[in-house]
Amino acid sequence: MKAHLISLRDLKNKNTPPVLVVQPEFGVVPWQIHHQYSKYFDDVKFVIAPESGHSVWATEIGKDILVRNGDALFKGEAIPDEYTSAENPFPPVQ
């Protein structure tokens, strides 16, 4: 069976499901990378998880944010903790 891979260029032209991006305060992937998802998916919602690292499930606040916002996404409801700014919610301390 041959796998079919879609390039990012092709993804821009596809109808995609809603995507929930959870940006942890202490994550390893920069906000600028996560924010680019909105270029490739039709309906991207962002939430932030303060006090969380790469494994958002490892903190109570992270679990709460994932469950509450993921549930709303799957039900087609408004995302309660949606982060609508294009700015990094956790800019580096200078």
Backbone torsions as a table, in degrees:
resi	resn	phi	psi	omega
1	MET	NA	130.0	-177.5
2	LYS	-95.6	129.3	178.7
3	ALA	-76.1	143.8	177.6
4	HIS	-108.9	113.1	179.0
5	LEU	-100.4	141.0	178.9
6	ILE	-107.3	129.4	177.6
7	SER	-74.6	160.1	178.2
8	LEU	-61.1	-34.7	178.5
9	ARG	-62.0	-43.2	179.2
10	ASP	-69.2	-32.5	-178.7
11	LEU	-62.3	-32.5	179.1
12	LYS	-60.7	-25.3	-176.7
13	ASN	-97.6	4.7	-177.7
14	LYS	-102.1	152.2	168.7
15	ASN	-79.4	127.9	-176.2
16	THR	-121.6	156.7	176.6
17	PRO	-73.1	164.4	175.4
18	PRO	-61.5	147.1	-178.6
19	VAL	-126.9	132.7	175.1
20	LEU	-108.6	119.7	178.5
21	VAL	-107.5	122.1	178.3
22	VAL	-106.9	116.1	-179.5
23	GLN	-96.8	111.6	177.9
24	PRO	-78.4	149.5	179.7
25	GLU	-60.1	-39.3	-176.6
26	PHE	-113.8	37.8	-179.3
27	GLY	-77.0	167.5	-179.3
28	VAL	-94.8	-15.4	-180.0
29	VAL	-98.2	122.2	-178.4
30	PRO	-61.9	148.9	177.9
31	TRP	-53.6	-38.9	-177.1
32	GLN	-60.6	-32.7	177.3
33	ILE	-71.3	-50.3	179.7
34	HIS	-59.8	-39.8	-176.3
35	HIS	-65.4	-22.8	178.7
36	GLN	-68.0	-17.0	179.3
37	TYR	-55.9	-31.1	-178.6
38	SER	-64.8	-16.4	175.7
39	LYS	-76.1	-23.9	-171.0
40	TYR	-113.0	-14.6	-180.0
41	PHE	-122.4	143.7	-175.2
42	ASP	-64.2	-42.6	-171.9
43	ASP	-132.9	92.1	-178.9
44	VAL	-108.2	129.6	176.1
45	LYS	-115.8	139.5	-179.8
46	PHE	-115.4	139.1	170.2
47	VAL	-134.3	156.4	178.8
48	ILE	-113.6	148.5	-179.5
49	ALA	-122.7	90.1	178.3
50	PRO	-62.2	152.2	177.5
51	GLU	66.2	13.7	-178.6
52	SER	-112.4	150.6	174.3
53	GLY	-105.7	-161.4	-177.3
54	HIS	-55.9	-35.1	177.3
55	SER	-93.9	84.2	-175.1
56	VAL	-57.4	-32.9	-179.7
57	TRP	-63.7	-15.0	-174.5
58	ALA	-75.3	-9.9	179.1
59	THR	-120.5	152.9	179.3
60	GLU	-63.7	-42.3	-179.9
61	ILE	-65.1	-37.4	177.7
62	GLY	-64.1	-45.0	177.7
63	LYS	-59.8	-46.0	-178.8
64	ASP	-60.4	-45.4	-179.5
65	ILE	-64.0	-45.0	179.6
66	LEU	-62.4	-46.8	-177.6
67	VAL	-67.3	-48.7	-177.1
68	ARG	-62.1	-46.8	-176.3
69	ASN	-79.4	-35.4	176.2
70	GLY	-64.3	-40.5	178.0
71	ASP	-61.4	-45.3	179.3
72	ALA	-63.3	-41.0	179.8
73	LEU	-59.8	-48.1	-178.3
74	PHE	-68.4	-25.3	177.6
75	LYS	-87.6	-4.7	-178.8
76	GLY	75.2	22.2	-179.2
77	GLU	-96.4	169.2	176.3
78	ALA	-63.3	141.0	178.5
79	ILE	-77.6	116.6	-173.4
80	PRO	-62.3	-33.4	-175.7
81	ASP	-111.7	27.1	-174.8
82	GLU	-57.8	134.6	176.9
83	TYR	-103.5	113.5	-171.1
84	THR	-102.5	-4.8	-179.8
85	SER	-80.6	150.2	174.0
86	ALA	-85.1	-4.9	-179.4
87	GLU	-79.2	149.0	176.7
88	ASN	-61.8	121.5	-178.9
89	PRO	-69.8	-18.7	-179.7
90	PHE	-129.4	69.0	-177.9
91	PRO	-64.6	148.2	179.7
92	PRO	-61.3	143.9	176.6
93	VAL	-77.5	131.8	-178.0
94	GLN	-99.9	NA	NA
